Amino acid sequence: MRDAAVGFQCPECVAEGNKTVRHAQSVFGGAVVSTPYVTWAVLGINLLAFALQWLTGQQITTDFGMWVAGVAINDQYYRMITAAFLHGSVFHILFNSYALYLVGPQLERAFGHVKFIALYLLSALGGSVLGYWFDDPRTLTVGASGAIFGLFAAIFVVGRRLRFDVRGVAVLIVINLVITFVFPGISWTGHIGGLITGAVLAAAMAYAPRSHRVLFQTLALLGVFLALVALVVIRTGVLLS
């Protein structure tokens, strides 16, 4: 038996009563997030991967960076995701880590753990897919920038949905896009691909009808994933033809 406000209740009665209790949800569905564990976990993985890059003399970069030829010829599709956890310099990882630290917790609390990591990974994949179409097949690309640009787009969409002032976010995005195209050695495909993917996903999740929110959000995530897979299959066929 368990103590109750008045008298005692059997464990079975407590369990049955809990089924009727409405659990708190985040702004756009999902469980309420008190601590953004996913954001901290991704930050930790990025830092650990960078340490391994340094210790192995960049061998990990070669083996797991985004390389169009490796994906098409050797079927190394994992590179499209693993590249997002690697970085080319101390400045590179510091910038992406700081950006994730700023916007990650807000988005994780808005969407919940699962939808947030889906947003992050699909944005990273979107950047790699655009690179798969337009990058030089010999180029090796690394960085979480595609995922970060996806988060930038998402925080803009969420702010608009909640009627916040998003002019600062818009300026931030524009400045980073200018840097992308002005300075050499930056993957514009990764940034643009992540930005577009993040915007589409965030809009679908933020504006999902409340009555069928979970279904709509799930279908949106699945639909974007399948669209990206289709683009990869088509591009592979073109490269190998």
C-alpha positions in Angstrom: 0.0 0.0 0.0 1.1 3.6 -0.6 0.3 6.7 1.4 -2.4 8.9 -0.1 -3.7 12.3 0.7 -6.5 10.6 2.7 -6.0 7.0 3.7 -4.1 4.5 1.5 -4.3 3.4 -2.1 -3.1 0.1 -3.7 -0.4 0.3 -6.3 -2.8 -0.9 -9.0 -5.2 2.0 -8.1 -2.4 4.5 -8.4 -1.3 3.1 -11.8 -4.8 3.2 -13.1 -5.3 6.8 -11.9 -2.1 7.9 -13.5 -3.5 6.9 -16.9 -6.0 9.7 -16.6 -3.5 12.4 -15.7 -2.5 14.7 -18.6 1.3 15.0 -18.6 2.8 18.4 -19.3 4.0 18.9 -22.9 6.5 21.3 -24.5 5.3 24.2 -26.6 5.0 22.1 -29.8 4.3 18.7 -28.2 6.7 16.2 -26.8 7.6 15.8 -23.1 8.6 18.9 -21.1 12.4 19.3 -21.1 13.9 20.6 -17.8 17.5 19.8 -18.8 18.6 19.8 -22.5 20.4 16.5 -22.3 20.5 16.0 -26.1 22.2 19.4 -26.6 24.9 18.6 -24.0 25.4 15.1 -25.4 25.9 16.5 -28.9 28.4 19.1 -27.6 30.2 16.3 -25.8 30.4 14.1 -28.9 31.7 16.9 -31.0 34.4 17.8 -28.5 35.4 14.1 -28.1 35.5 13.6 -31.9 37.7 16.7 -32.3 40.1 15.4 -29.7 40.3 12.1 -31.5 41.0 14.0 -34.8 43.9 15.7 -33.1 45.2 12.5 -31.5 45.0 10.4 -34.7 46.6 13.0 -37.0 43.4 13.6 -38.9 42.9 9.9 -39.8 39.4 10.1 -38.5 38.7 13.1 -40.7 39.8 11.1 -43.8 37.7 8.0 -42.8 34.5 9.8 -41.7 34.4 13.2 -43.4 31.9 13.9 -46.2 33.5 12.7 -49.4 31.3 12.5 -52.5 33.4 9.9 -54.3 33.6 7.7 -51.2 29.8 7.8 -50.8 29.1 7.1 -54.5 31.8 4.6 -55.3 32.3 2.8 -51.9 28.7 3.1 -50.6 30.0 5.0 -47.5 26.7 6.7 -46.8 27.5 7.0 -43.1 29.9 9.9 -44.1 26.8 12.1 -44.6 26.1 12.0 -40.9 29.5 11.4 -39.3 31.0 14.4 -41.0 28.7 16.6 -38.9 30.6 15.6 -35.8 34.0 16.5 -37.1 35.7 19.9 -37.5 38.6 21.4 -39.4 40.1 23.7 -36.8 39.8 25.0 -33.2 37.9 28.1 -34.4 35.5 25.9 -36.4 34.5 23.7 -33.5 34.4 26.7 -31.1 32.0 28.6 -33.3 29.7 25.7 -33.9 29.8 24.7 -30.2 28.9 28.2 -29.1 26.1 28.4 -31.6 24.7 25.0 -30.4 25.0 26.2 -26.8 23.0 29.3 -27.6 20.1 27.9 -29.6 20.1 24.2 -28.8 18.5 24.3 -25.3 15.7 26.7 -26.5 14.8 24.4 -29.4 15.1 21.2 -27.3 12.7 22.7 -24.8 10.3 23.8 -27.6 10.2 20.4 -29.4 11.3 17.9 -26.8 14.3 15.6 -26.9 13.3 13.3 -29.8 12.1 15.9 -32.2 15.1 18.1 -31.5 17.7 15.4 -32.3 15.7 14.5 -35.4 15.8 18.2 -36.4 19.6 18.3 -35.8 20.4 15.1 -37.7 18.1 15.8 -40.6 19.5 19.3 -41.0 23.0 17.8 -41.0 21.9 15.3 -43.6 20.3 18.0 -45.7 23.6 19.9 -45.8 25.4 16.7 -46.9 22.9 15.9 -49.5 23.2 19.3 -51.2 26.9 18.8 -51.1 26.5 15.4 -52.6 24.9 17.1 -55.6 27.1 20.2 -56.1 30.5 19.7 -54.3 33.6 18.6 -56.1 33.7 14.7 -55.8 37.3 15.0 -54.6 36.6 17.4 -51.8 36.5 16.3 -48.1 34.1 18.3 -46.0 33.6 18.3 -42.2 31.6 20.3 -39.7 28.3 20.6 -37.9 27.6 23.9 -39.7 24.7 22.3 -41.7 23.0 21.2 -38.5 23.7 24.6 -36.9 22.2 26.5 -39.9 19.2 24.2 -39.6 18.9 25.3 -35.9 19.2 28.9 -36.9 16.4 28.5 -39.4 14.3 26.7 -36.7 14.8 29.3 -34.1 13.6 31.9 -36.6 10.5 29.9 -37.5 9.7 29.2 -33.8 10.1 32.9 -32.9 7.8 33.9 -35.7 5.3 31.2 -34.6 5.3 32.6 -31.0 5.3 36.2 -32.3 8.7 37.1 -30.9 11.0 39.7 -32.3 13.2 37.7 -34.7 15.0 40.5 -36.4 18.2 39.7 -34.4 18.0 36.0 -35.6 17.4 37.2 -39.2 20.5 39.4 -39.0 22.6 36.6 -37.6 21.5 34.3 -40.5 22.3 37.0 -43.1 25.7 37.7 -41.6 26.6 34.0 -41.6 25.4 33.6 -45.2 27.6 36.5 -46.3 30.6 34.9 -44.6 29.7 31.7 -46.3 30.0 33.1 -49.8 32.7 35.7 -49.2 35.4 33.7 -47.5 37.0 30.7 -49.3 37.1 27.2 -48.0 33.5 27.3 -46.5 30.9 24.8 -47.7 28.0 26.8 -49.0 26.2 23.6 -49.8 26.3 22.4 -46.2 25.1 25.7 -44.9 22.3 26.2 -47.4 21.2 22.6 -47.3 21.0 22.6 -43.6 19.2 26.0 -43.6 16.5 24.8 -46.0 16.0 21.5 -44.2 15.8 23.1 -40.8 13.3 25.7 -42.0 11.0 23.1 -43.6 11.1 20.8 -40.5 10.6 23.6 -38.0 7.7 25.0 -40.0 6.0 21.6 -40.2 6.4 21.0 -36.5 5.6 24.5 -35.2 2.5 24.9 -37.4 1.2 21.4 -37.1 -2.5 21.4 -36.2 -3.0 20.8 -32.5 -5.6 18.1 -32.9 -3.3 15.9 -34.9 0.1 17.3 -33.9 2.0 14.1 -33.2 0.9 12.4 -36.4 1.6 15.5 -38.5 5.0 16.1 -37.0 6.0 12.4 -37.4 4.9 12.4 -41.1 6.8 15.6 -41.7 10.0 14.1 -40.2 9.6 10.9 -42.1 8.7 12.7 -45.4 11.8 14.9 -45.3 14.0 11.9 -44.5 12.6 10.0 -47.4 12.9 13.0 -49.7 16.6 13.3 -48.8 17.1 9.6 -49.3 15.5 9.8 -52.7 17.9 12.7 -53.7 20.8 10.6 -52.6 19.7 7.6 -54.7 19.1 9.8 -57.8 22.5 11.5 -57.4 24.3 8.2 -57.0 22.7 6.9 -60.2 23.9 10.1 -62.0 27.5 9.9 -60.7 27.8 6.2 -61.5 26.2 6.4 -65.0 
